[in-house]
Amino acid sequence: MTGVPASAAGGSGAKPVRGGKLGTAAVNQASLWNIANILTMVRLLLVPGFVLLLFHDGGYDPVWRSFAWAAFAIAMITDLFDGHLARAYNLVTDFGKIADPIADKAIMGAALVSLSILGDLPWWITGVIIARELGITLMRFWVIRHAVIPASRGGKLKTLAQGTAAGMYVLVLTGPLATLRFWMMMVAVVLTVVTGLDYVRQAVVLRRKGLAAERAAAVERAAEATEALQDPAPHPTVGTGAAGVGPTAGPVAAGVGPAAAAVADVTDVPSGVTDVSPGAMDVRSGAADVRSAAEVRDAAEAER
């Protein structure tokens, strides 16, 4: 009942790395049928078995209560190991995230309620412990969107004290041992209340921090959006035309502006050049006429 999910969703079961950090890949690769989940399921199955053994023969047979104590002890021991194995070998699955805390609270709740029904444990003790466990579980869901409340040393010590005291009440004890189990249960109750208040404090602090972080992120996004709206339109490209004179601006692809005019001038040059050719031909024909007139004059003078 540490409050930390022992195991969590099924996948292909790739070989885990001991002591490695859990991540999305680890969660997806962990197989449902791993040792941590099997221990969790065994603990769930032990809950009804424990209750049947405890109430067998009226609930006051020392032998059957010893069997019930053995089932309770096995369940509490598996609670210590399944979480450690899941974290150490990356055996986290979604099933374990849900089943582990249910199994923790089920075995302890079944023991406390059964002992109160038999008259061995005052109902107020059962009420305080169960109310605390349910309240802390609901509080974890209250802040899970912002952060996860980690299990503290006090919470682990509380779980150990509860398990030890409840186990002593399952056994038929008399004399000094009966007195010892009463004080052990008082220690468990005190640790239950103190650690519960500490969890409440952590939950409030984590929720405030989470809300403040969300507000800061919202303000930053709003500032970025405002800056993007206020940013001026892209500046026109400035350069020189084909003739090296004047800027070129605007959409050149549309053929607008000096650049397009320069391009048009360049394309008009060949036609201008071709227009010169007829003039050159006229000059050459004129020169030929002059030569012909000179030859006629020379011939006339020769005849005289």
SULPE-V371390 format. One record per backbone hydrogen bond with DSSP energy under -1.0 kcal/mol. NH is the residue of the N-H (numbers start at 0). CO is the residue of the C=O. Records with the same first field share a line. If there is no record, write none. Layout:
NH: CO ; CO
//
This chain:
12: 28
18: 87
19: 16
26: 22
27: 23
28: 24
29: 25
33: 31
37: 33
38: 34
39: 35
40: 36
41: 37
42: 38
43: 39
44: 40
45: 41
48: 44
49: 45
50: 46
51: 47
52: 48
53: 49
54: 50
57: 54
58: 55
64: 60
65: 61
66: 62
67: 63
68: 64
69: 65
70: 66
71: 67
72: 68
73: 69
74: 70
75: 71
76: 72
77: 73
78: 74
79: 75
80: 76
81: 77
84: 80
85: 81
86: 82
87: 83
88: 84
90: 85
93: 7
96: 92
97: 93
98: 94
99: 95
101: 97
102: 98
103: 99
104: 100
105: 101
106: 102
107: 103
108: 104
109: 105
110: 106
111: 107
112: 108
113: 109
114: 110
115: 111
116: 112
117: 113
119: 114
120: 114
125: 121
126: 122
127: 123
128: 124
129: 125
130: 126
131: 127
132: 128
133: 129
134: 130
135: 131
136: 132
137: 133
138: 134
139: 135
140: 136
141: 137
142: 138
145: 142
146: 142
155: 151
156: 152
157: 153
158: 154
159: 155
160: 156
161: 157
162: 158
163: 159
164: 160
165: 161
166: 162
167: 163
168: 164
169: 165
170: 166
172: 170
176: 173
178: 174
179: 175
180: 176
181: 177
182: 178
183: 179
184: 180
185: 181
186: 182
187: 183
188: 184
189: 185
190: 186
191: 187
192: 188
193: 189
194: 190
195: 191
196: 192
197: 193
198: 194
199: 195
200: 196
201: 197
202: 198
203: 199
204: 200
205: 201
206: 202
207: 203
208: 204
209: 205
210: 206
211: 207
212: 208
213: 209
214: 210
215: 211
216: 212
217: 213
218: 214
219: 215
220: 216
221: 217
222: 218
223: 219
224: 220
225: 221
226: 222
227: 223
228: 224
229: 225
243: 240
251: 249
253: 250
254: 251
260: 256
261: 257
262: 258
263: 259
264: 260
265: 261
266: 262
267: 263
271: 267
272: 268
273: 269
274: 270
279: 275
280: 276
281: 277
282: 278
283: 279
284: 280
285: 281
286: 282
287: 283
288: 284
289: 285
290: 286
291: 287
292: 288
293: 289
294: 290
295: 291
296: 292
297: 293
298: 294
299: 295
300: 296
301: 297
302: 298
303: 299
//
